[in-house]
Every structure is written in C-alpha cells, then in structure tokens.
C-alpha cells in the first residue's frame, strides 16, 4: 500500500492524458540539465588546471615538467595542453564547439593517465605522494559524454545558432 506522500507525488506526476510527467521530463529537459551540469563542472575543473600552467608556472615551467616525463616537443605540447585546458574549459561552459572540446579533453586525459597515473594506480597508496588515476578517468568519462551527446539545448551553440557548430 502506498503512503500518503507517495500517492500525492504519483498524482502530481501524471499529466492530463495519463502519461508520466517524469518520463517526459527525463527524455529532454533532464538530459539537457545534466549535460549543462557536466559542462559547467568539467569546464571549471579544466580552467583550474589550465590557469596555473599559463599564469603561475608559465608555459616554460610546464614544458620543463613535460620534458621530464619524456614528452617529445615539450614546448609545443605545453602550449597545446595549457590552451586546451584553460580556453577549452571556458568554451565548454559556454557550450561552443562542445564536441570538439570534448574530444580534445578526452585525449588530454588519456595521455595524462598513460604518462603519469598508470605508474601510480587507480588510487594512490597511502605511503606514496600523488594522486591516482580516478580523477583523470572521471574527467575522461565526462569529456566523452560531451563528445558523444553534445552540449545539450542549454548552450550558446543551440541557443543562438539553433545548431551545433562543427
């Protein structure tokens, strides 16, 4: 037997024609809101990671770090990674070129995981400094979601241009 609160909630979620309103919401509105939340959180995280590479340590400092990892052409890749993270984060929040940014960020996370985090493991052991691959993999999954599903309707692309910019 349903409790009073459950019954009221069930009645509220019914539309005039008897269809479940929650199902209708989840088909479009909820997925658009979820994509917006993913874009905002992912964008803020990448801005926070890209900012120090450009404005604190600087491109030369980041290039030195990449060189120490054995990355070829560390100066070039320092510029690319820094811009992808910082500018990509801003553009992602706005919802412009979202699939392209999703692709670049996904590649960024795969490379970061393979270069640095594989040696540490999924979660860093308590007796070793550093962090494991769990954040990188979560960021990869979010970037992949944006690549596959696009920005959602709540974006500059679809709001102003009524289509995705490719």
DRENTIVO-114723 format. One record per residue (C-alpha): residue number from 1; chain; residue in one letter; x negated, y, z negated. Coordinates in steps of 0.2 Angstrom, whole numbers, plus 5000, padded with zeros to 4 digits. Layout:
BEGIN
r nr = NUM, kette = A, rest = A, c1 = X, c2 = Y, c3 = Z
...
//
This chain:
BEGIN
r nr = 1, kette = A, rest = X, c1 = 5000, c2 = 5000, c3 = 5000
r nr = 2, kette = A, rest = X, c1 = 4994, c2 = 5017, c3 = 5004
r nr = 3, kette = A, rest = X, c1 = 4991, c2 = 5030, c3 = 4991
r nr = 4, kette = A, rest = X, c1 = 5000, c2 = 5047, c3 = 4992
r nr = 5, kette = A, rest = X, c1 = 4984, c2 = 5056, c3 = 4998
r nr = 6, kette = A, rest = X, c1 = 4981, c2 = 5043, c3 = 5012
r nr = 7, kette = A, rest = X, c1 = 4998, c2 = 5044, c3 = 5018
r nr = 8, kette = A, rest = X, c1 = 4998, c2 = 5063, c3 = 5019
r nr = 9, kette = A, rest = X, c1 = 4982, c2 = 5063, c3 = 5028
r nr = 10, kette = A, rest = X, c1 = 4988, c2 = 5050, c3 = 5040
r nr = 11, kette = A, rest = X, c1 = 5004, c2 = 5060, c3 = 5044
r nr = 12, kette = A, rest = X, c1 = 4994, c2 = 5076, c3 = 5046
r nr = 13, kette = A, rest = X, c1 = 4983, c2 = 5067, c3 = 5059
r nr = 14, kette = A, rest = X, c1 = 4997, c2 = 5062, c3 = 5070
r nr = 15, kette = A, rest = X, c1 = 5002, c2 = 5073, c3 = 5085
r nr = 16, kette = A, rest = X, c1 = 5020, c2 = 5076, c3 = 5092
r nr = 17, kette = A, rest = X, c1 = 5018, c2 = 5061, c3 = 5104
r nr = 18, kette = A, rest = X, c1 = 5011, c2 = 5050, c3 = 5090
r nr = 19, kette = A, rest = X, c1 = 4993, c2 = 5050, c3 = 5096
r nr = 20, kette = A, rest = X, c1 = 4979, c2 = 5050, c3 = 5083
r nr = 21, kette = A, rest = X, c1 = 4973, c2 = 5068, c3 = 5082
r nr = 22, kette = A, rest = X, c1 = 4956, c2 = 5062, c3 = 5075
r nr = 23, kette = A, rest = X, c1 = 4953, c2 = 5051, c3 = 5090
r nr = 24, kette = A, rest = X, c1 = 4957, c2 = 5066, c3 = 5102
r nr = 25, kette = A, rest = X, c1 = 4945, c2 = 5077, c3 = 5092
r nr = 26, kette = A, rest = X, c1 = 4931, c2 = 5064, c3 = 5092
r nr = 27, kette = A, rest = X, c1 = 4932, c2 = 5062, c3 = 5111
r nr = 28, kette = A, rest = X, c1 = 4926, c2 = 5080, c3 = 5114
r nr = 29, kette = A, rest = X, c1 = 4926, c2 = 5093, c3 = 5100
r nr = 30, kette = A, rest = X, c1 = 4917, c2 = 5082, c3 = 5088
r nr = 31, kette = A, rest = X, c1 = 4904, c2 = 5076, c3 = 5100
r nr = 32, kette = A, rest = X, c1 = 4901, c2 = 5095, c3 = 5106
r nr = 33, kette = A, rest = X, c1 = 4899, c2 = 5100, c3 = 5087
r nr = 34, kette = A, rest = X, c1 = 4887, c2 = 5085, c3 = 5084
r nr = 35, kette = A, rest = X, c1 = 4876, c2 = 5090, c3 = 5099
r nr = 36, kette = A, rest = X, c1 = 4876, c2 = 5108, c3 = 5093
r nr = 37, kette = A, rest = X, c1 = 4870, c2 = 5102, c3 = 5076
r nr = 38, kette = A, rest = X, c1 = 4857, c2 = 5091, c3 = 5084
r nr = 39, kette = A, rest = X, c1 = 4851, c2 = 5105, c3 = 5095
r nr = 40, kette = A, rest = X, c1 = 4850, c2 = 5118, c3 = 5080
r nr = 41, kette = A, rest = X, c1 = 4841, c2 = 5106, c3 = 5068
r nr = 42, kette = A, rest = X, c1 = 4829, c2 = 5100, c3 = 5082
r nr = 43, kette = A, rest = X, c1 = 4826, c2 = 5117, c3 = 5088
r nr = 44, kette = A, rest = X, c1 = 4822, c2 = 5124, c3 = 5070
r nr = 45, kette = A, rest = X, c1 = 4810, c2 = 5110, c3 = 5067
r nr = 46, kette = A, rest = X, c1 = 4801, c2 = 5112, c3 = 5083
r nr = 47, kette = A, rest = X, c1 = 4800, c2 = 5131, c3 = 5081
r nr = 48, kette = A, rest = X, c1 = 4792, c2 = 5127, c3 = 5063
r nr = 49, kette = A, rest = X, c1 = 4780, c2 = 5115, c3 = 5071
r nr = 50, kette = A, rest = X, c1 = 4775, c2 = 5126, c3 = 5086
r nr = 51, kette = A, rest = X, c1 = 4774, c2 = 5143, c3 = 5077
r nr = 52, kette = A, rest = X, c1 = 4758, c2 = 5139, c3 = 5067
r nr = 53, kette = A, rest = X, c1 = 4750, c2 = 5131, c3 = 5082
r nr = 54, kette = A, rest = X, c1 = 4752, c2 = 5148, c3 = 5091
r nr = 55, kette = A, rest = X, c1 = 4751, c2 = 5161, c3 = 5077
r nr = 56, kette = A, rest = X, c1 = 4742, c2 = 5154, c3 = 5062
r nr = 57, kette = A, rest = X, c1 = 4729, c2 = 5141, c3 = 5068
r nr = 58, kette = A, rest = X, c1 = 4730, c2 = 5148, c3 = 5086
r nr = 59, kette = A, rest = X, c1 = 4728, c2 = 5138, c3 = 5102
r nr = 60, kette = A, rest = X, c1 = 4709, c2 = 5136, c3 = 5100
r nr = 61, kette = A, rest = X, c1 = 4711, c2 = 5128, c3 = 5082
r nr = 62, kette = A, rest = X, c1 = 4725, c2 = 5116, c3 = 5089
r nr = 63, kette = A, rest = X, c1 = 4714, c2 = 5112, c3 = 5104
r nr = 64, kette = A, rest = X, c1 = 4700, c2 = 5108, c3 = 5092
r nr = 65, kette = A, rest = X, c1 = 4711, c2 = 5096, c3 = 5082
r nr = 66, kette = A, rest = X, c1 = 4717, c2 = 5088, c3 = 5099
r nr = 67, kette = A, rest = X, c1 = 4699, c2 = 5086, c3 = 5104
r nr = 68, kette = A, rest = X, c1 = 4695, c2 = 5077, c3 = 5088
r nr = 69, kette = A, rest = X, c1 = 4709, c2 = 5065, c3 = 5092
r nr = 70, kette = A, rest = X, c1 = 4701, c2 = 5061, c3 = 5109
r nr = 71, kette = A, rest = X, c1 = 4714, c2 = 5070, c3 = 5119
r nr = 72, kette = A, rest = X, c1 = 4707, c2 = 5074, c3 = 5136
r nr = 73, kette = A, rest = X, c1 = 4708, c2 = 5093, c3 = 5141
r nr = 74, kette = A, rest = X, c1 = 4712, c2 = 5098, c3 = 5123
r nr = 75, kette = A, rest = X, c1 = 4713, c2 = 5117, c3 = 5128
r nr = 76, kette = A, rest = X, c1 = 4726, c2 = 5114, c3 = 5141
r nr = 77, kette = A, rest = X, c1 = 4736, c2 = 5102, c3 = 5131
r nr = 78, kette = A, rest = X, c1 = 4736, c2 = 5113, c3 = 5116
r nr = 79, kette = A, rest = X, c1 = 4744, c2 = 5127, c3 = 5126
r nr = 80, kette = A, rest = X, c1 = 4757, c2 = 5115, c3 = 5133
r nr = 81, kette = A, rest = X, c1 = 4762, c2 = 5107, c3 = 5117
r nr = 82, kette = A, rest = X, c1 = 4762, c2 = 5123, c3 = 5107
r nr = 83, kette = A, rest = X, c1 = 4774, c2 = 5131, c3 = 5120
r nr = 84, kette = A, rest = X, c1 = 4785, c2 = 5116, c3 = 5122
r nr = 85, kette = A, rest = X, c1 = 4787, c2 = 5115, c3 = 5103
r nr = 86, kette = A, rest = X, c1 = 4790, c2 = 5134, c3 = 5100
r nr = 87, kette = A, rest = X, c1 = 4798, c2 = 5140, c3 = 5116
r nr = 88, kette = A, rest = X, c1 = 4807, c2 = 5124, c3 = 5118
r nr = 89, kette = A, rest = X, c1 = 4814, c2 = 5125, c3 = 5101
r nr = 90, kette = A, rest = X, c1 = 4821, c2 = 5142, c3 = 5104
r nr = 91, kette = A, rest = X, c1 = 4828, c2 = 5137, c3 = 5121
r nr = 92, kette = A, rest = X, c1 = 4836, c2 = 5121, c3 = 5114
r nr = 93, kette = A, rest = X, c1 = 4845, c2 = 5131, c3 = 5100
r nr = 94, kette = A, rest = X, c1 = 4852, c2 = 5142, c3 = 5114
r nr = 95, kette = A, rest = X, c1 = 4857, c2 = 5127, c3 = 5125
r nr = 96, kette = A, rest = X, c1 = 4847, c2 = 5132, c3 = 5140
r nr = 97, kette = A, rest = X, c1 = 4838, c2 = 5119, c3 = 5151
r nr = 98, kette = A, rest = X, c1 = 4843, c2 = 5107, c3 = 5137
r nr = 99, kette = A, rest = X, c1 = 4840, c2 = 5091, c3 = 5146
r nr = 100, kette = A, rest = X, c1 = 4823, c2 = 5096, c3 = 5152
r nr = 101, kette = A, rest = X, c1 = 4818, c2 = 5102, c3 = 5134
r nr = 102, kette = A, rest = X, c1 = 4824, c2 = 5086, c3 = 5128
r nr = 103, kette = A, rest = X, c1 = 4813, c2 = 5076, c3 = 5140
r nr = 104, kette = A, rest = X, c1 = 4798, c2 = 5087, c3 = 5135
r nr = 105, kette = A, rest = X, c1 = 4801, c2 = 5085, c3 = 5117
r nr = 106, kette = A, rest = X, c1 = 4804, c2 = 5066, c3 = 5118
r nr = 107, kette = A, rest = X, c1 = 4787, c2 = 5064, c3 = 5127
r nr = 108, kette = A, rest = X, c1 = 4779, c2 = 5075, c3 = 5114
r nr = 109, kette = A, rest = X, c1 = 4785, c2 = 5064, c3 = 5100
r nr = 110, kette = A, rest = X, c1 = 4780, c2 = 5048, c3 = 5109
r nr = 111, kette = A, rest = X, c1 = 4762, c2 = 5055, c3 = 5112
r nr = 112, kette = A, rest = X, c1 = 4761, c2 = 5061, c3 = 5094
r nr = 113, kette = A, rest = X, c1 = 4767, c2 = 5044, c3 = 5087
r nr = 114, kette = A, rest = X, c1 = 4755, c2 = 5035, c3 = 5098
r nr = 115, kette = A, rest = X, c1 = 4740, c2 = 5046, c3 = 5094
r nr = 116, kette = A, rest = X, c1 = 4742, c2 = 5049, c3 = 5076
r nr = 117, kette = A, rest = X, c1 = 4756, c2 = 5040, c3 = 5067
r nr = 118, kette = A, rest = X, c1 = 4753, c2 = 5022, c3 = 5074
r nr = 119, kette = A, rest = X, c1 = 4737, c2 = 5021, c3 = 5063
r nr = 120, kette = A, rest = X, c1 = 4747, c2 = 5027, c3 = 5048
r nr = 121, kette = A, rest = X, c1 = 4763, c2 = 5016, c3 = 5050
r nr = 122, kette = A, rest = X, c1 = 4781, c2 = 5019, c3 = 5048
r nr = 123, kette = A, rest = X, c1 = 4779, c2 = 5026, c3 = 5031
r nr = 124, kette = A, rest = X, c1 = 4763, c2 = 5032, c3 = 5024
r nr = 125, kette = A, rest = X, c1 = 4756, c2 = 5021, c3 = 5010
r nr = 126, kette = A, rest = X, c1 = 4756, c2 = 5029, c3 = 4993
r nr = 127, kette = A, rest = X, c1 = 4737, c2 = 5029, c3 = 4991
r nr = 128, kette = A, rest = X, c1 = 4734, c2 = 5037, c3 = 5008
r nr = 129, kette = A, rest = X, c1 = 4736, c2 = 5055, c3 = 5013
r nr = 130, kette = A, rest = X, c1 = 4748, c2 = 5060, c3 = 5028
r nr = 131, kette = A, rest = X, c1 = 4765, c2 = 5056, c3 = 5033
r nr = 132, kette = A, rest = X, c1 = 4771, c2 = 5041, c3 = 5043
r nr = 133, kette = A, rest = X, c1 = 4780, c2 = 5040, c3 = 5060
r nr = 134, kette = A, rest = X, c1 = 4798, c2 = 5041, c3 = 5053
r nr = 135, kette = A, rest = X, c1 = 4800, c2 = 5060, c3 = 5056
r nr = 136, kette = A, rest = X, c1 = 4792, c2 = 5058, c3 = 5073
r nr = 137, kette = A, rest = X, c1 = 4803, c2 = 5044, c3 = 5078
r nr = 138, kette = A, rest = X, c1 = 4819, c2 = 5053, c3 = 5071
r nr = 139, kette = A, rest = X, c1 = 4814, c2 = 5068, c3 = 5082
r nr = 140, kette = A, rest = X, c1 = 4811, c2 = 5057, c3 = 5097
r nr = 141, kette = A, rest = X, c1 = 4829, c2 = 5050, c3 = 5095
r nr = 142, kette = A, rest = X, c1 = 4837, c2 = 5067, c3 = 5093
r nr = 143, kette = A, rest = X, c1 = 4827, c2 = 5073, c3 = 5109
r nr = 144, kette = A, rest = X, c1 = 4833, c2 = 5058, c3 = 5118
r nr = 145, kette = A, rest = X, c1 = 4851, c2 = 5061, c3 = 5113
r nr = 146, kette = A, rest = X, c1 = 4850, c2 = 5079, c3 = 5121
r nr = 147, kette = A, rest = X, c1 = 4841, c2 = 5072, c3 = 5136
r nr = 148, kette = A, rest = X, c1 = 4855, c2 = 5058, c3 = 5139
r nr = 149, kette = A, rest = X, c1 = 4870, c2 = 5068, c3 = 5133
r nr = 150, kette = A, rest = X, c1 = 4866, c2 = 5086, c3 = 5137
r nr = 151, kette = A, rest = X, c1 = 4869, c2 = 5101, c3 = 5127
r nr = 152, kette = A, rest = X, c1 = 4887, c2 = 5099, c3 = 5124
r nr = 153, kette = A, rest = X, c1 = 4900, c2 = 5113, c3 = 5128
r nr = 154, kette = A, rest = X, c1 = 4894, c2 = 5124, c3 = 5114
r nr = 155, kette = A, rest = X, c1 = 4879, c2 = 5131, c3 = 5124
r nr = 156, kette = A, rest = X, c1 = 4874, c2 = 5145, c3 = 5134
r nr = 157, kette = A, rest = X, c1 = 4872, c2 = 5134, c3 = 5150
r nr = 158, kette = A, rest = X, c1 = 4890, c2 = 5128, c3 = 5149
r nr = 159, kette = A, rest = X, c1 = 4897, c2 = 5144, c3 = 5141
r nr = 160, kette = A, rest = X, c1 = 4891, c2 = 5157, c3 = 5153
r nr = 161, kette = A, rest = X, c1 = 4887, c2 = 5147, c3 = 5169
r nr = 162, kette = A, rest = X, c1 = 4900, c2 = 5133, c3 = 5167
r nr = 163, kette = A, rest = X, c1 = 4887, c2 = 5120, c3 = 5172
r nr = 164, kette = A, rest = X, c1 = 4871, c2 = 5113, c3 = 5166
r nr = 165, kette = A, rest = X, c1 = 4855, c2 = 5122, c3 = 5173
r nr = 166, kette = A, rest = X, c1 = 4844, c2 = 5109, c3 = 5181
//
